[in-house]
Amino acid sequence: MAGVRMSAFLAVFAALALAAGGSAPPGPRPLRGVPLVGKTGLRLLVASNPPLVLDVDSGRAIPLTGLPKLPHAVLWVRPAGGDTLVMLDRNRPGRKLPAQEIYVVRHGTTSAKLVGTGWAVAPSADGRAAWISAYTDTRHCRLREVGLDGRELRVGRSFPCGWLDPGGSLGLILHRRTRDELVDPDSLRTLLHGPQILAVAGTHVLTEDRAKGLTLIDMATGKRLRLQWPSSIGGGTSQGGTDEAAVDASGKLLALGFSDPAYQGDGTQVTDVWLLDAETGRFRHLPDMPAIVSLKFTSWSWTSDDRLVFLAETVGAKVVGVWKPGDLRIAVKRVKLPERNSGSDSFVPW
């Protein structure tokens, strides 16, 4: 209850300050920004159960078709080129091997089609296929490439078990129990390994060590650049740490979040997003950050035309935020959404 009271106090204090014509108080505050006006043309495919497509301009939410109705399934989404992959874990009790059903939703449609099954999945570099890792027994997996039409493009080969994230043109990020690896899926060669690989932006790889040290590695030259921790969240002895990292279409800009589920010990959840230029290694603080949000229902992603889109639950509202490099504020609009009950905060902007 203390965290709820503190969040409410901060929200009221910020609102009164702005209404009086003054600036908002320092520190985290609700994600309000400036009003998002005019046509955005944005449609967001949102992980929910069932998943839905949100038309940001009209506010209309359209449920997807083509997926089984499973009230307790875990579901999440990720982009594949201009399309979207939907992963559905039926969460069956007594299941011997982990497995998910993998669907594709073509751009502009609201219908999902089954592509295949497996455990971990990431889009290919060109977005026209998916790399799928599947358990063959409790300790071994196989990796295969499947087109978004369901055709097998490359037969399964022995591959370490773990979670997959896209590694852009460099390959796949493989999250194993004790370390992360950057793997070339063609040769299955490990290009880089370390405690944590956060993201790949072009030829640059952002890593974090166990001492919360950030390093930017240029895989083309081998140069390593140690970065200063930019946020007041998660650095040194403070609580929290890095959150999700979203890379823009050019592979040059990376929106990295630093999040704390109990800011200053009062239960308030806060995220703080910074923009990293992968070519220079310089961080820039996004406006309206840090922000008070519900971390389980807040994420961000880039559009193909270089807009960073937020879908968030902040104090008293569910909002969509839109920001482009150079904007002085995040443009924010309240939206109405059903309860996001899929176990994931993921979404894909179209």
C-alpha positions in Angstrom: 0.0 0.0 0.0 2.9 2.4 0.7 4.0 2.1 -3.0 0.4 2.8 -4.2 0.2 5.9 -1.9 3.6 7.2 -3.1 2.6 6.7 -6.8 -0.7 8.5 -6.2 1.1 11.4 -4.4 3.7 11.8 -7.2 0.9 11.8 -9.8 -1.1 14.5 -8.0 2.0 16.6 -7.3 3.0 16.5 -11.0 -0.4 17.4 -12.1 -0.7 20.4 -9.7 2.7 21.7 -10.7 1.9 21.6 -14.4 -1.5 23.1 -13.9 0.0 26.0 -12.1 2.3 26.7 -15.0 5.4 25.4 -13.3 7.7 22.6 -14.3 7.2 19.1 -13.1 9.1 18.0 -10.0 12.4 16.2 -10.5 12.5 12.4 -10.5 10.1 9.8 -11.8 6.6 10.9 -12.7 3.7 9.4 -14.6 4.2 9.1 -18.4 2.1 12.0 -19.6 4.3 13.8 -22.2 2.4 16.1 -24.5 -0.9 15.2 -26.3 -0.6 12.9 -29.3 -2.7 14.7 -32.0 -3.3 14.1 -35.7 -3.1 10.9 -37.6 -0.3 8.5 -36.8 -1.3 5.6 -39.0 -0.1 3.3 -36.3 -1.5 -0.2 -35.7 -0.1 -2.2 -32.8 -0.3 -6.0 -32.6 -0.5 -6.5 -28.9 0.2 -9.7 -26.9 -2.9 -10.5 -25.0 -5.1 -13.6 -24.8 -6.5 -13.5 -27.4 -4.0 -11.1 -29.0 -5.4 -8.0 -30.7 -4.6 -5.2 -33.2 -5.0 -1.7 -31.8 -5.7 1.1 -34.2 -4.1 4.0 -32.4 -6.0 6.7 -34.3 -9.5 5.3 -33.8 -8.9 3.5 -30.6 -10.5 0.3 -32.0 -9.1 -3.0 -30.7 -9.6 -6.0 -33.1 -9.0 -9.5 -31.8 -6.9 -11.8 -33.9 -8.5 -14.9 -35.5 -6.8 -18.3 -36.3 -5.6 -19.0 -32.7 -7.0 -21.6 -30.3 -8.9 -20.3 -27.3 -6.8 -21.2 -24.4 -7.5 -19.0 -21.3 -4.3 -20.0 -19.4 -1.8 -20.0 -22.3 1.3 -17.8 -22.4 1.5 -15.8 -25.5 4.0 -13.2 -26.9 4.8 -11.5 -30.2 7.9 -10.2 -32.1 8.5 -8.7 -35.5 9.7 -10.6 -38.5 10.3 -8.1 -41.3 7.0 -6.3 -41.9 5.1 -9.3 -40.4 4.7 -10.6 -36.8 5.5 -13.9 -35.2 3.1 -15.1 -32.4 4.3 -17.7 -30.0 1.8 -19.7 -28.0 2.7 -21.9 -25.1 -0.3 -24.0 -24.1 1.2 -24.6 -20.7 0.1 -28.2 -20.6 0.7 -29.9 -17.2 2.8 -33.0 -17.3 4.4 -32.1 -20.6 7.8 -33.8 -20.9 9.5 -31.3 -23.3 8.9 -27.5 -23.6 7.2 -26.6 -26.8 5.4 -23.6 -28.4 3.2 -23.2 -31.4 4.5 -20.5 -33.7 2.1 -18.5 -35.9 2.6 -15.6 -38.4 0.3 -12.6 -38.9 1.0 -10.9 -42.2 1.2 -7.1 -42.2 -2.2 -5.4 -42.3 -4.2 -8.5 -41.5 -5.8 -9.8 -38.3 -5.5 -13.6 -39.0 -2.8 -15.9 -37.7 -1.5 -18.9 -39.5 0.5 -21.8 -38.0 4.1 -21.9 -39.1 5.5 -24.7 -36.9 6.3 -25.8 -33.4 9.4 -25.5 -31.3 10.7 -23.9 -28.1 12.8 -20.8 -29.0 12.3 -18.7 -32.1 13.8 -15.6 -33.7 13.3 -14.0 -37.2 16.0 -14.4 -39.8 18.0 -11.4 -40.7 15.9 -10.6 -43.8 12.6 -11.1 -41.9 11.4 -13.7 -44.4 11.8 -16.7 -42.2 12.2 -17.9 -38.7 14.9 -19.8 -36.9 13.3 -22.4 -34.6 15.0 -24.3 -31.9 13.2 -27.4 -30.6 14.0 -29.9 -27.8 14.7 -33.4 -28.9 15.1 -34.6 -25.3 15.6 -32.9 -22.0 19.2 -31.9 -22.8 19.4 -31.5 -26.5 17.9 -29.3 -29.2 17.9 -28.9 -33.0 17.8 -25.6 -35.0 16.0 -25.3 -38.3 15.0 -22.5 -40.6 11.3 -22.2 -41.6 9.8 -19.8 -44.1 6.9 -17.7 -43.0 4.7 -19.9 -45.3 5.6 -22.9 -43.2 8.1 -24.5 -45.7 11.3 -25.9 -44.1 14.2 -24.0 -45.6 17.0 -25.7 -43.6 16.8 -29.1 -41.9 17.4 -29.3 -38.2 20.9 -29.5 -36.9 22.2 -30.1 -33.4 22.2 -26.8 -31.4 22.6 -25.8 -27.7 19.3 -25.4 -25.9 18.4 -21.9 -24.7 16.3 -18.8 -25.5 16.8 -17.0 -28.8 16.8 -13.3 -29.6 17.5 -11.7 -33.0 21.1 -10.7 -33.6 20.5 -8.8 -36.9 22.9 -9.4 -39.7 25.3 -11.0 -37.2 23.0 -14.0 -36.4 21.3 -15.1 -33.3 21.6 -14.3 -29.6 21.5 -17.5 -27.6 20.7 -17.2 -23.9 22.0 -20.2 -22.0 21.9 -21.0 -18.3 25.4 -19.6 -17.5 26.2 -17.3 -20.4 25.0 -15.7 -23.6 26.4 -16.4 -27.1 26.2 -14.7 -30.4 25.9 -17.5 -33.0 26.1 -17.5 -36.8 23.1 -19.8 -37.6 24.6 -20.7 -41.0 27.8 -22.2 -39.7 26.6 -22.6 -36.0 29.9 -20.9 -35.0 30.0 -18.9 -31.8 31.1 -15.4 -32.6 31.0 -13.9 -29.1 30.1 -15.0 -25.6 29.7 -13.3 -22.2 27.5 -13.1 -19.1 24.8 -11.0 -20.9 24.4 -9.9 -24.5 21.8 -7.1 -24.5 21.4 -6.3 -28.2 23.0 -6.2 -31.6 22.8 -2.9 -33.5 24.4 -3.2 -37.0 27.9 -4.6 -36.4 27.9 -3.5 -32.8 27.1 -5.7 -29.8 26.1 -4.3 -26.4 27.0 -6.4 -23.5 26.7 -6.3 -19.7 29.0 -8.0 -17.2 28.2 -9.3 -13.8 29.5 -6.0 -12.2 26.9 -4.0 -14.2 29.5 -2.8 -16.7 28.4 -2.0 -20.2 30.6 -2.6 -23.2 30.0 -1.8 -26.9 31.9 -4.2 -29.2 32.4 -3.5 -32.9 32.5 -7.0 -34.4 33.9 -5.6 -37.7 37.0 -4.1 -36.1 37.2 -5.9 -32.7 37.2 -2.5 -30.9 35.7 -2.5 -27.4 34.3 0.6 -25.8 33.5 0.7 -22.1 30.4 2.8 -21.5 29.5 4.8 -18.5 26.2 3.7 -16.8 23.9 6.6 -17.8 20.9 6.1 -15.5 20.5 6.8 -11.8 18.6 3.4 -11.8 20.7 0.2 -11.4 24.1 1.7 -11.3 26.5 1.2 -8.4 24.7 -0.1 -5.3 21.2 1.1 -6.4 18.4 -1.3 -7.2 17.1 -2.3 -10.6 19.1 -2.7 -13.8 18.9 -3.0 -17.5 15.6 -3.8 -19.1 14.7 -4.4 -22.7 16.7 -3.0 -25.6 15.0 -2.0 -28.9 17.1 -1.4 -32.1 15.9 0.8 -34.9 15.6 -0.2 -38.5 18.9 1.4 -39.4 20.8 -0.6 -36.8 22.4 2.6 -35.5 20.1 3.6 -32.5 19.3 1.5 -29.5 16.6 2.4 -27.0 17.8 0.8 -23.7 15.7 0.8 -20.6 16.8 0.8 -16.9 14.0 -0.3 -14.6 13.4 -0.6 -10.9 10.4 -2.6 -9.5 10.7 -0.9 -6.1 12.1 2.6 -6.6 13.8 3.9 -3.4 12.2 1.0 -1.6 8.7 2.3 -1.7 7.1 -0.1 -4.2 6.9 2.4 -7.0 7.8 0.8 -10.4 10.0 3.0 -12.6 11.6 2.8 -16.1 14.2 5.1 -17.5 14.9 4.9 -21.3 18.1 6.1 -22.9 19.1 6.3 -26.5 22.4 4.9 -27.4 24.2 5.8 -30.7 25.9 2.5 -31.5 28.4 4.1 -33.8 29.7 6.7 -31.3 28.8 5.0 -28.0 27.1 8.1 -26.7 23.9 8.0 -24.6 21.1 10.5 -24.7 18.3 10.7 -22.2 14.8 10.5 -23.6 12.5 13.3 -22.5 9.8 12.5 -19.9 12.1 9.9 -18.3 12.3 8.4 -15.8 8.6 7.4 -15.7 6.3 5.7 -13.2 4.9 2.6 -15.0 3.7 -0.9 -14.4 6.7 -2.8 -15.6 4.8 -5.9 -16.5 2.7 -3.9 -19.0 5.2 -1.5 -20.4 7.5 -1.9 -23.4 8.7 0.0 -26.5 9.5 -0.8 -30.1 10.7 1.0 -33.3 8.6 1.5 -36.4 10.2 1.2 -39.9 10.0 5.0 -40.2 12.1 5.7 -37.0 9.4 6.3 -34.5 9.9 4.8 -31.0 6.5 3.7 -29.8 5.6 3.0 -26.1 2.7 0.9 -24.9 2.5 1.5 -21.2 0.4 1.4 -18.1 1.2 4.5 -16.1 -0.6 6.0 -13.1 -4.3 5.8 -13.7 -4.0 5.2 -17.5 -3.0 2.9 -20.4 -1.2 5.0 -23.0 0.5 4.9 -26.3 3.6 7.1 -26.6 5.3 8.2 -29.8 8.8 9.8 -30.0 11.2 10.6 -32.8 14.9 11.5 -32.3 14.9 15.3 -32.0 11.5 15.6 -30.4 11.4 17.6 -27.2 8.7 15.5 -25.6 7.0 12.1 -25.9 3.6 12.5 -27.5 1.1 10.5 -25.5 -2.5 9.3 -26.0 -4.8 7.3 -23.6 -6.1 4.1 -25.0 -8.6 1.5 -23.9 -7.5 -2.1 -23.9 -8.8 -5.3 -22.3 -6.7 -6.8 -19.6 -3.4 -8.0 -21.0 -3.4 -11.5 -19.6 -0.9 -13.4 -21.8 2.1 -13.1 -19.5 3.9 -10.8 -21.9 4.1 -7.0 -22.4 5.3 -7.4 -26.0 3.8 -5.7 -29.0 4.7 -5.0 -32.6 4.0 -1.6 -34.3 2.8 -1.6 -37.9 
